[in-house]
Amino acid sequence: MPGRTDSSAATDRPDTAAPAPGTPTTHTRPTGTAPAASTVRLPTPGEPGALARLRPARPPFARQLRRIGPGRVLEIGCGDGDTLAGCAPGSVGIDHDPRSVAHCRARGLTAYTADAFLTGPHARPGAFDALLTAHVLEHLDDEQVEELLRAYVPYVRPGGGVLLITAQEAGHRAGPEPVRFTDFTLLRAFAEATGLAVRRTYSHPLPRTAGRVLAANCFVLVAQVPRG
């Protein structure tokens, strides 16, 4: 059921406690299918719900990236490049805020806006070993999430990894209000709808119950692009 953690997948620290009163509600997985060639356009600065306002401060996800092996990462929603800076050479970030892209480039990182990426030299099918998107999906509606995943997963090689990371309760409350609470259930539904093989879900950095008070606690889903 939506709003509950996915206990069918492995976690770093098993936690089967039921959600506390006041847990944000979710709704069921999308029933539609987004266009495979479509690229979601997040709000640009100055528009209501601008990504620059929505994007919280976040630490690099080095531990999560190690779980899917070394290699070139395509990060969607790279912000100022804190995570991207720790990725393997040849990794690329995409952000819809041109100021964030400029900041990444000033740091010597490779980053693009979505439109620039699609027309650039790095937009080659299977060019990356992994895809990462952290604290982005909870700010999109169901159709936009599917559009985003269907647009960018093809740039990951067959057998490559996919990391989807979203905030738990305290993080959900801490920043500007997301579109909806995106827990293990929804993450799994979105991954499977995109044709990904879910390998595991877990709570990071502390057990699931800590997410009610610790803003840094996240839902993490690890998936794999099918080999053929």
N, C-alpha and C positions, 0 to 999 in steps of 0.2 A: 504494500500500500504506500502511496506517496506520503512523505513526511517521516518515514522510518528508515533507519540505516539498512543497508543491504547485508544481512548476516550470512548470506550464502557464499560470499567471497572472503578470502583471507584478510586478516588485519594484522598490523604489527602488535597490537594489544587488543585482544578480543574484548568487546564491550557490548553486551546485549541489553543494557538498560533501556527502558522505554523513554521516549522524549519527555522532557519536563513540561509542566504547564507553561503555556506562553510560547512554545516552540513555533516558529513561523510555519505557516501552512504551505503546501505545494499542491500542484494539480498533476493530472496524469500526463503520460508521455504524448508527444504530438501525434496526431492522426494523419496529417498531411505529409507530403514529401517535397522538400525544397528543391529548386532547380540545381542540377549537379554542377553547372558551370557558373552559378551565381556566386558573387562575393559579397558578403554582408558589409554594409557601410554603417559603421557605428556613428553616433552623433559627433559632429565636428565642433571645435571650440566656438562658443557663442550660441549654439543651439541648446534647447532644453535637454537636460540629461547628458551634457557633454562628457565624453570619455575622460577628459582632463579632470573633471570633478569626481567622476566615479572611481577612478583608479586609486586604490589605497596604497600606502607605502607597503612594500613587501620584500622579504629577504630572498636572496638567491635560493633556488631549489636544487642545490647540488646533490643532495642525498637522493632526491627523487630521480634526477637524471641518471645517476649511477645505476639505478635499478633497471634501466632499459639499455644500458651499455654505452660505450663511448661512440662518438661520431658527431656528425654535423646536425645541429638542431635548428629547426624553423620555429621561432617563438612568435606566437600571435598575441599582440598586446604587450610589446616589449618595454613600454614606458621609457625610462631614461637609461635602460640597459644594464641594470644591476645584475640580473640573472644572465643576460646575454654575455656579459663580460667574462663569466665563468665557464662558458660553453667552449667546445672544441673549435679550433680554427676552421673557418669556412662556414660557421653558423651565421644565420641571418635573422634579424628581427623585423616584424611588421607592426606598425602602429598607425592609427588613423589621425593622430595629432602630429602635424608636421614639426611642431616644436620639439616633441620627444624624439622624432627621427633625427632632427638636426643635433640634438644633444648627444645621441648615440654616436653619430658620425664624428662629432668633436672629440669623442673618447676613442676614436680609432676603430669603432665597430661598424659592421655592415647592417644598415637598416633602411627600410623603405616605407612609404605609405603604401596602402593596398594597390592603388592603381599603378604606381611606379614599379612595384614588385612584378605585377602581371606582365608588364612590357619590358622587364629587365632581364639580364643574363642569367639570373639565378632561378627563374621560373621554369624549371625543367622537371618533367615527371620523374619521380623517384630520385631526385637529387639529394634528398636529406635522409638521415638515419633515424630521425625522431621529430615529433611535433610536440610542442608544449604550449598550453594556454592556461594561465593562472589568474584567477580573480577577474575573469572576463565573462564567462558564460552566464553567471547569475544576473548580469545586466542586460541580457538579451531575452527576447521572447522565444517560444519554442521553435517557430519557423526560422528565426534568425540563427539559432544554435545549429540547426540542421544545415542551413545554408553555409555557415562558416566551416563546419567540419567537412561537408561535401566539397567545398571549394579548395581546401588546403590539404586534406589527407592525400590526394593524388601526388603531391610533391614529396611524399615519404616513400622510400623504397619498400617493396614487398618484404614482410618480415620485420620492418622497422617498428619502433615503439611510439606510443601516443600517451601523453600525460595530460589529464584534465584535472584541474585543481580549483575548488571553490570554497568559500568561507562557511564556517559553522555558525551557530547561533550568535555568539558574542561578536564575531566579525561581521555578521549580517546586520547587527544593530549599530555597529560602530561608525560605519561610513554612511554616505548618501544611500537612500533606500534602493536596494536592487529591485529588479523586476519581480523575482520570486526566489524563494529558498530552494537552492539546488543541491540536494543531498545525494547519497549513494544511489538511491532508486532512480532519480532522474538522470544522473550521470551515466548509469548503466543503460538506461533506455536510449539516450542520445547516441552513445557509442554503438550499440547494437543496431540502431536504425541506420547508422552510417556504414554498417558492414564490418565494424571492427570486432576483433575477438577480445573480450575482457579477460585479463589475466588475474587481476586482484584489485581490491579496494581496501583502503586503510585510512586511519586517522593520524594526522601528523601536526605537531610533534608529540602530542600527548594522547592518551586514550580518549575515546569519543565523548565521555562525560565532561571532559575539560572544556569542550567547545562551548558550553553554556556560559562560561565565565572568562575564557581566554580568547582574545580576539585573533591571536595568531594561529589558532587551531584550524586545520583545513580538512576537507574531504579530498582524498586523492584517489583517482582511478588510473590504473595502468592497463593499457590495451595494446594490441598488436595489429598491424596491417596484414591482412591475409597474404599468404605467399603465392596464391594463384587460384 
